[in-house]
Amino acid sequence: MISALKYSPPVAKLARYWYDWRTRHVEQWIFVATTGRSGTLTLVDLFAQVPDCVALHEPYPAMHGEILHSASYGDKARVTRFYNTRKAVNIRRSAVGARSYLEANHLFIKSFAEQAAGDFRQRTRVIHLVRNPDGVAHSIYQLEDEPGTVAGNRWWLDYRAPSNLISLADALERHPEYSHPYFKGLWYWFEVEARIQHWREQWPGIPMVTFHTEDFSSLQAVGDLFSSLDINLEDTRLESMINVRRHERAHQKRRAPLALSERQAMQQAFRCLLEERGFHLPGSYQRYAHPN
């Protein structure tokens, strides 16, 4: 009963008003559009060292599980209600005393990007964090939680969902060539990148800067990322931030790695499948279209 009262719309609305006042000095609300398995922890490490910046990795509520399912299967009302009564309040509570808020959460683009953009409006900023498709797909493959599994649908995406921009359930489930689990991780990368591209077109007024995982060790690239967000830091400060040892969460790899040549062949086959089905390759793929 207490929980029901706490998360009721009237109480949540009052809490939002209170935290709106306490976060009135926040200049930008930064969210990360990404697949995950892409360096989000490293990104949080960097921004946590910026003065007056709160940087969080997948903070509560993460917006996965039932909320992700609702977003994927068209129940926008439920997602919006949950965002308004829980997510919006927790974001503001976490940002008290800060001038910048960064949330590195791969669920953003999949479940609450529209709600957050409508909430924070002109103060919304987005970092498009991109890792190469093989790195993401192979990581998911080794974890054995690819889309289609219980864990995969809970955290990544369900390739059967009607909202998918790239609908390939028939091939991923039944085609003798494309039913290998690695393809499900590849599908996930292309689906998320397609959603990011679509979202950019739907919200042209919201600044979005692209940053590649491979560039975390580049002083120039990291400096440009901060500059694009009006965060100006001296090179000596940037060097010390970049050289901080990154922490990694322990993940149990259940599958042995696939040979690089095998993965490259599957990437080429998947690209051909997309082209045969009439799906456009996202612009973010161009950097990785011709691996060495």
C-alpha positions as CSV (number, residue, x, y, z in Angstrom):
1,M,0.0,0.0,0.0
2,I,2.9,2.4,0.9
3,S,4.6,1.6,-2.4
4,A,1.3,2.2,-4.4
5,L,0.9,5.6,-2.7
6,K,4.6,6.5,-3.2
7,Y,4.4,5.8,-7.0
8,S,0.9,7.2,-7.5
9,P,0.6,10.0,-10.1
10,P,-0.3,12.8,-7.6
11,V,2.6,12.0,-5.3
12,A,5.1,11.6,-8.2
13,K,3.9,14.9,-9.7
14,L,4.6,16.6,-6.4
15,A,8.0,15.0,-6.2
16,R,8.9,16.1,-9.7
17,Y,7.9,19.7,-8.9
18,W,10.2,19.5,-5.8
19,Y,13.1,18.1,-7.7
20,D,12.6,20.4,-10.6
21,W,13.3,23.3,-8.2
22,R,16.3,21.5,-6.7
23,T,17.8,20.8,-10.2
24,R,17.0,24.2,-11.7
25,H,20.8,24.7,-12.2
26,V,21.3,21.6,-14.3
27,E,22.3,22.9,-17.7
28,Q,22.2,19.7,-19.6
29,W,20.7,16.2,-19.3
30,I,22.9,13.9,-21.3
31,F,21.7,10.4,-22.3
32,V,23.7,7.7,-24.2
33,A,22.2,6.0,-27.3
34,T,24.0,2.8,-27.7
35,T,23.8,-1.0,-28.0
36,G,25.5,-1.7,-24.8
37,R,28.7,-3.8,-24.6
38,S,30.2,-0.6,-26.0
39,G,32.2,1.1,-23.3
40,T,29.5,2.7,-21.3
41,L,31.4,2.1,-18.0
42,T,34.4,3.8,-19.5
43,L,32.3,6.8,-20.5
44,V,30.9,7.1,-17.0
45,D,34.4,6.9,-15.6
46,L,35.4,9.9,-17.8
47,F,32.3,12.1,-17.0
48,A,32.5,11.3,-13.3
49,Q,35.8,13.2,-13.3
50,V,34.1,16.4,-14.7
51,P,33.4,19.0,-12.0
52,D,29.7,19.4,-11.2
53,C,28.7,16.4,-13.3
54,V,26.8,13.4,-12.0
55,A,27.5,10.3,-14.2
56,L,25.6,7.1,-13.7
57,H,25.6,3.7,-15.3
58,E,22.2,2.1,-15.8
59,P,20.7,3.7,-12.7
60,Y,17.4,2.5,-11.1
61,P,15.0,2.0,-12.7
62,A,16.9,0.7,-15.7
63,M,13.7,0.4,-17.8
64,H,14.3,-3.2,-18.9
65,G,12.2,-6.3,-18.5
66,E,8.5,-5.6,-18.5
67,I,9.0,-2.0,-19.5
68,L,11.2,-2.9,-22.4
69,H,8.6,-5.5,-23.5
70,S,5.9,-2.8,-23.3
71,A,7.9,-0.4,-25.4
72,S,8.7,-3.2,-27.9
73,Y,5.0,-4.3,-28.2
74,G,3.4,-0.9,-28.5
75,D,2.2,-0.2,-25.0
76,K,3.4,3.4,-24.9
77,A,1.0,4.4,-22.3
78,R,2.4,2.0,-19.7
79,V,6.0,3.1,-20.5
80,T,5.0,6.8,-20.2
81,R,3.2,6.2,-16.9
82,F,6.2,4.3,-15.5
83,Y,8.6,7.0,-16.7
84,N,6.5,9.8,-15.1
85,T,6.0,8.1,-11.8
86,R,9.4,6.5,-11.3
87,K,12.1,7.2,-13.8
88,A,11.7,11.0,-14.1
89,V,11.7,11.4,-10.3
90,N,14.8,9.3,-9.8
91,I,16.7,11.1,-12.6
92,R,16.1,14.4,-10.9
93,R,16.9,13.1,-7.4
94,S,20.3,11.9,-8.6
95,A,21.1,15.2,-10.3
96,V,20.6,17.5,-7.2
97,G,23.6,19.8,-6.9
98,A,25.0,19.1,-10.4
99,R,25.2,21.2,-13.5
100,S,25.4,18.2,-15.9
101,Y,23.7,14.8,-15.6
102,L,24.9,11.8,-17.7
103,E,23.1,8.5,-17.8
104,A,24.9,5.7,-19.8
105,N,22.1,3.3,-20.3
106,H,21.5,1.2,-23.4
107,L,17.8,1.0,-22.5
108,F,17.4,4.7,-23.3
109,I,17.1,4.4,-27.0
110,K,14.9,1.2,-26.7
111,S,12.4,2.2,-24.0
112,F,12.4,5.8,-22.8
113,A,14.1,8.2,-25.3
114,E,10.9,9.8,-26.4
115,Q,9.7,10.4,-22.8
116,A,13.1,11.8,-21.7
117,A,13.3,14.2,-24.7
118,G,9.8,15.4,-24.1
119,D,10.6,15.8,-20.4
120,F,13.9,17.8,-20.6
121,R,13.3,19.3,-24.0
122,Q,16.0,21.9,-25.0
123,R,18.3,20.8,-22.2
124,T,18.5,17.2,-23.6
125,R,21.8,16.1,-25.1
126,V,22.6,12.6,-26.6
127,I,25.9,10.8,-27.0
128,H,25.7,8.2,-29.8
129,L,28.3,5.7,-28.5
130,V,29.2,3.2,-31.2
131,R,31.2,0.0,-31.0
132,N,31.9,-2.2,-34.1
133,P,29.2,-4.7,-34.8
134,D,31.4,-7.7,-34.4
135,G,32.6,-6.6,-30.9
136,V,29.0,-6.2,-29.7
137,A,27.6,-9.3,-31.4
138,H,30.5,-11.6,-30.4
139,S,30.3,-10.3,-26.8
140,I,26.6,-11.1,-26.6
141,Y,27.2,-14.5,-28.3
142,Q,29.8,-15.5,-25.7
143,L,27.5,-14.4,-22.9
144,E,24.9,-16.8,-24.3
145,D,22.1,-14.2,-23.8
146,E,21.4,-13.2,-27.3
147,P,17.9,-11.9,-28.4
148,G,15.4,-14.7,-28.3
149,T,16.6,-16.0,-24.9
150,V,14.9,-15.0,-21.7
151,A,17.8,-12.8,-20.6
152,G,18.3,-11.4,-24.1
153,N,14.7,-10.3,-24.4
154,R,14.8,-8.8,-20.9
155,W,17.9,-6.6,-21.6
156,W,18.6,-6.4,-25.3
157,L,15.6,-6.7,-27.7
158,D,13.1,-9.3,-28.9
159,Y,13.6,-9.9,-32.6
160,R,10.0,-11.0,-32.8
161,A,8.6,-7.6,-31.6
162,P,6.3,-5.8,-34.0
163,S,8.0,-2.4,-33.4
164,N,11.4,-3.6,-34.9
165,L,12.6,-1.5,-37.8
166,I,14.5,-4.6,-39.1
167,S,12.1,-7.6,-39.1
168,L,14.0,-10.8,-39.7
169,A,12.4,-13.2,-37.3
170,D,11.8,-15.8,-40.0
171,A,15.5,-16.0,-41.0
172,L,16.8,-15.8,-37.4
173,E,14.6,-18.7,-36.3
174,R,14.3,-21.0,-39.3
175,H,16.8,-20.2,-42.0
176,P,19.6,-22.9,-42.0
177,E,22.3,-20.2,-42.6
178,Y,21.1,-17.4,-40.4
179,S,19.8,-19.3,-37.3
180,H,23.3,-19.3,-35.7
181,P,23.1,-17.3,-32.4
182,Y,25.8,-14.9,-33.6
183,F,23.4,-13.6,-36.2
184,K,21.0,-12.6,-33.5
185,G,23.7,-10.4,-31.9
186,L,24.4,-8.9,-35.3
187,W,20.7,-8.2,-35.9
188,Y,20.6,-6.5,-32.5
189,W,23.4,-4.1,-33.5
190,F,21.8,-3.1,-36.8
191,E,18.4,-2.8,-35.2
192,V,19.6,-0.4,-32.4
193,E,21.7,1.6,-34.9
194,A,18.6,1.9,-37.2
195,R,16.6,3.1,-34.2
196,I,19.2,5.7,-33.3
197,Q,19.2,7.0,-36.9
198,H,15.4,7.1,-37.0
199,W,15.3,8.9,-33.6
200,R,17.8,11.5,-34.8
201,E,15.5,12.2,-37.8
202,Q,12.5,12.5,-35.5
203,W,14.2,14.8,-33.0
204,P,16.4,17.0,-35.2
205,G,16.5,19.8,-32.6
206,I,18.2,17.7,-30.0
207,P,22.0,17.8,-30.3
208,M,23.6,14.3,-30.8
209,V,27.3,13.7,-31.0
210,T,28.7,10.4,-32.2
211,F,31.7,8.9,-30.4
212,H,33.3,5.5,-31.2
213,T,34.4,3.1,-28.5
214,E,37.8,2.7,-30.3
215,D,38.6,6.3,-29.6
216,F,38.6,6.3,-25.8
217,S,42.4,6.5,-25.8
218,S,42.5,9.4,-28.2
219,L,43.1,12.8,-26.6
220,Q,41.7,14.6,-29.6
221,A,38.5,12.5,-29.8
222,V,37.7,12.7,-26.1
223,G,38.5,16.4,-26.1
224,D,36.1,16.9,-29.1
225,L,33.4,15.0,-27.3
226,F,33.6,17.2,-24.2
227,S,33.8,20.4,-26.3
228,S,30.6,19.4,-28.2
229,L,28.9,19.4,-24.8
230,D,30.4,22.8,-23.9
231,I,32.7,21.1,-21.3
232,N,36.1,22.7,-21.8
233,L,39.0,20.9,-20.1
234,E,42.8,21.5,-20.5
235,D,44.8,18.8,-22.3
236,T,46.7,17.9,-19.2
237,R,43.4,17.2,-17.4
238,L,42.1,15.2,-20.3
239,E,45.3,13.1,-20.3
240,S,45.0,12.3,-16.7
241,M,41.3,11.3,-17.2
242,I,42.0,9.1,-20.1
243,N,44.8,7.3,-18.3
244,V,42.7,6.4,-15.3
245,R,42.3,2.6,-15.2
246,R,38.9,1.5,-16.3
247,H,36.9,-0.9,-14.3
248,E,35.0,-3.7,-15.9
249,R,32.1,-5.6,-14.6
250,A,32.6,-9.3,-14.5
251,H,30.6,-11.2,-17.1
252,Q,30.7,-15.0,-17.4
253,K,31.5,-16.0,-20.9
254,R,29.6,-19.2,-21.5
255,R,30.6,-19.9,-25.1
256,A,34.1,-20.2,-26.6
257,P,35.1,-17.5,-29.0
258,L,34.4,-17.9,-32.7
259,A,37.2,-17.6,-35.2
260,L,37.6,-14.1,-36.7
261,S,37.4,-15.4,-40.2
262,E,34.1,-17.2,-39.3
263,R,32.7,-14.0,-37.9
264,Q,33.7,-11.9,-40.9
265,A,32.1,-14.4,-43.2
266,M,28.8,-14.2,-41.2
267,Q,28.9,-10.4,-41.2
268,Q,29.2,-10.4,-45.0
269,A,26.3,-12.9,-45.3
270,F,24.2,-10.8,-42.9
271,R,24.9,-7.7,-44.8
272,C,23.7,-9.5,-48.0
273,L,20.6,-10.6,-46.2
274,L,19.8,-7.0,-45.2
275,E,20.3,-5.8,-48.7
276,E,18.2,-8.6,-50.2
277,R,15.3,-7.7,-47.8
278,G,15.5,-4.1,-48.7
279,F,16.8,-2.7,-45.4
280,H,19.1,0.3,-45.6
281,L,22.4,0.0,-43.8
282,P,22.7,2.6,-41.0
283,G,25.2,5.4,-41.6
284,S,27.1,4.3,-38.5
285,Y,28.1,1.0,-40.3
286,Q,30.3,2.7,-42.9
287,R,33.3,2.9,-40.6
288,Y,33.1,-0.9,-40.2
289,A,31.9,-1.9,-43.6
290,H,35.3,-3.1,-44.8
291,P,37.2,-4.7,-41.8
292,N,40.9,-5.5,-42.2
